[in-house]
Amino acid sequence: MKKMIKVRVAQILAVGFGLLALTGCGKASAPGGEVALAEMNRAVGMMSMSPAGAPRTVDDLTNFPAFNDRAFPVPPAGKKFVLDLSTKVVAVVDK
């Protein structure tokens, strides 16, 4: 029981510190700015550590708190964003 509590506290701290790192530790970001691909990949990693589990699609990232009021980038023509579940990385692939 105590071990499970320690694991849960560690998960909560990891997600909390991850959110802090993702938001830039006080670095001001323009509201309504575009989410970068690197930020999407960090969010996948952080969400994977959360009790809710890893996202299953790129659309699941829209629920990530640091992305509120921010737009997701538009992929290049003929491409789309996909989440590779084996590597937990957002990639740009052909449609």
N, C-alpha and C positions, 0 to 999 in steps of 0.2 A: 504494500500500500504506500509506504513512504517513498519507495523507488518510483512508483507511478507519479506521485506528486512532484518529485524532483524532475522527472522527465517533462511533465506538463509545464512547470515553471521555466525550465530551460527552453522549451518550445516558444513560450510566450515572450521570453526575453530575446530570443533569436529573431522572432518576427518584429518585435518592437525596435531592436537595434537596426534591423534591416530596413524598416520604414524610415528610420532616422537617416540612415545612409543614403537611401534612395532619394529622399527629399533634399539632400545636399547639406545636411547639418547646419541649417540656418541660411544657406545660400538662397537668396530670393529668386524665385522663378516666376515668370510672367503667367498670370492666370489665363487659361485659354490657349496656352502654347501647345505645340505638337509633341507627342510622346515619341522619344527616340527608340530605335530598335534595341539598343543596349539596355535601356530602362525596362523594356518589355521582357527581356531575358532575365534581368535581375528580379523582376516581379514574379516570373515563373518559379525561380529558385526559392523565393521567400514564401510564395503560396504553397509550394511543395512541402515546406516545413510546418505549415499551419495545420491545426486540427481538421479543417475542412478538406485538406488534401490539395493535390496538384490540379491546375486547370486542365480541362480536356480539349479545349479549343482556344484559339486566339480571342474569340468573343468573350470567354470567361474572364479575360484580363480587364474588361471594362468595369468590373466590380472592385478592382484594386483601389484602395482609398487614395493613394498618391496621384491617381489619374483623374480624379474628379475635376470637372470643368476643363478637361484637356482633350484635344482631338487626336485620334490615332492617325498615323501617316497613311497616305494613299499609296499603294504599291505601284511600281512602274507599269507602264502599259504591257499587257499580256502576262503579268505576274500576279501572285497573290501571297498573302502571309499564311503560313501554316505552323502549327505547333508540333514538333517532332516529339512524340511521347517517350521514345526510348532515350533521347539525349536531353529532353526538357529544354529545348532551344527553339525560339521562333526563327523561322527561315523564310526566305523569299524564293518561291518556286514558280515554274511555268503553270499557267492555268490549264 
